Amino acid sequence: MAENKKTRYSDEELAEFKELIQEKIEKAKKDYELLKNAITHKESNDTEDTSPTFKVLEEGAATLSKEEAGRLAQRQYKFIQHLHGALIRIENKTYGICRETGTLISKERLRAVPHATLCIEAKQRQK
């Protein structure tokens, strides 16, 4: 059966994607925890032990870092949610089906963006 004629991925293929997604979730959770720790300054020295001249500069840099870490943490959290959504689609056996065209999303795209819900063609039409 040709891949473009299939209406869904086989259970074996879905199991392969599930494993890939679970690995990505574990890594993403670790990255998310690192970002959260950067925001709360767990396990780090504060500016209390530096001279007043450098304290102002370090506090400014720390604020920027906290804001950036906060944005990155939000993105990472959203990424984790999207990956969990992909796991649900695997359980429902709807994973890898474009939500606009109803065709299968290529394996290459799903390996690169495992939470994708649009095929390349549909994604390009959005732009």
C-alpha positions as CSV (number, residue, x, y, z in Angstrom):
1,M,0.0,0.0,0.0
2,A,1.5,3.4,-1.0
3,E,2.1,5.8,1.9
4,N,0.0,8.6,0.3
5,K,-3.0,6.2,-0.1
6,K,-3.0,5.3,3.6
7,T,-5.6,7.0,5.8
8,R,-3.7,6.6,9.1
9,Y,-0.4,5.3,10.4
10,S,-0.1,1.7,11.5
11,D,0.0,0.8,15.2
12,E,3.7,0.0,14.8
13,E,4.4,3.4,13.3
14,L,2.3,5.1,16.0
15,A,4.3,3.2,18.7
16,E,7.5,4.5,17.1
17,F,6.2,8.1,17.2
18,K,5.0,7.6,20.8
19,E,8.5,6.7,21.9
20,L,10.0,9.7,20.1
21,I,7.4,12.0,21.7
22,Q,8.0,10.6,25.2
23,E,11.7,11.1,24.8
24,K,11.1,14.7,23.7
25,I,8.7,15.3,26.7
26,E,11.4,14.1,29.1
27,K,14.0,16.4,27.7
28,A,11.6,19.3,27.5
29,K,10.6,18.8,31.2
30,K,14.3,18.9,32.2
31,D,14.8,22.1,30.2
32,Y,11.6,23.6,31.7
33,E,12.9,22.8,35.3
34,L,16.2,24.4,34.5
35,L,14.4,27.5,33.2
36,K,12.2,27.6,36.3
37,N,15.3,27.4,38.5
38,A,16.9,30.2,36.6
39,I,13.9,32.4,37.3
40,T,13.8,31.6,41.0
41,H,17.6,31.6,41.4
42,K,17.7,28.3,43.1
43,E,21.2,26.9,43.7
44,S,22.9,30.2,42.6
45,N,24.6,33.1,44.3
46,D,22.8,36.3,44.5
47,T,24.3,39.8,44.1
48,E,24.5,40.2,47.9
49,D,28.2,39.4,48.0
50,T,29.3,41.8,45.2
51,S,30.5,45.4,45.5
52,P,27.8,48.2,45.1
53,T,29.3,49.3,41.8
54,F,28.7,46.0,40.1
55,K,25.5,45.2,42.0
56,V,23.4,47.6,39.8
57,L,24.7,46.1,36.6
58,E,24.3,42.6,37.8
59,E,20.7,43.2,38.9
60,G,19.9,44.7,35.5
61,A,21.4,41.6,33.8
62,A,19.5,39.3,36.3
63,T,16.2,41.0,35.4
64,L,16.8,40.6,31.7
65,S,17.8,37.0,32.3
66,K,14.7,36.4,34.4
67,E,12.4,37.9,31.7
68,E,14.1,35.9,29.0
69,A,14.0,32.7,31.1
70,G,10.3,33.4,31.8
71,R,9.5,33.6,28.1
72,L,11.6,30.5,27.3
73,A,9.9,28.6,30.2
74,Q,6.4,29.6,28.8
75,R,7.4,28.4,25.4
76,Q,8.8,25.2,26.8
77,Y,5.6,24.6,28.8
78,K,3.5,25.2,25.7
79,F,5.7,22.7,23.8
80,I,5.2,20.1,26.5
81,Q,1.4,20.6,26.2
82,H,1.5,20.2,22.4
83,L,3.5,17.0,22.8
84,H,0.9,15.7,25.3
85,G,-1.8,16.5,22.7
86,A,0.2,14.5,20.2
87,L,0.2,11.5,22.6
88,I,-3.6,11.8,22.9
89,R,-3.9,11.8,19.1
90,I,-1.7,8.6,19.0
91,E,-4.1,6.9,21.5
92,N,-7.1,8.0,19.3
93,K,-5.2,6.8,16.2
94,T,-5.6,10.2,14.6
95,Y,-1.9,11.2,14.9
96,G,-0.2,12.3,11.7
97,I,-3.4,13.2,9.9
98,C,-3.6,16.8,8.6
99,R,-6.5,18.6,10.3
100,E,-7.1,20.6,7.1
101,T,-6.6,18.2,4.3
102,G,-7.2,14.8,6.0
103,T,-4.1,13.4,4.4
104,L,-1.1,11.9,6.2
105,I,1.6,14.3,7.3
106,S,5.0,13.0,6.1
107,K,7.1,11.0,8.5
108,E,10.0,13.4,8.0
109,R,7.8,16.3,9.1
110,L,6.5,14.4,12.1
111,R,10.1,13.4,13.2
112,A,11.1,17.1,13.0
113,V,7.9,18.5,14.5
114,P,6.3,15.6,16.3
115,H,3.3,17.7,17.5
116,A,2.5,18.9,13.9
117,T,-1.2,18.9,13.0
118,L,-0.8,20.3,9.5
119,C,0.9,18.9,6.4
120,I,3.5,21.1,4.8
121,E,1.1,22.2,2.0
122,A,-1.6,23.3,4.6
123,K,1.0,25.1,6.7
124,Q,2.4,27.0,3.7
125,R,-1.2,28.1,2.8
126,Q,-1.5,29.6,6.3
127,K,1.4,32.0,5.6
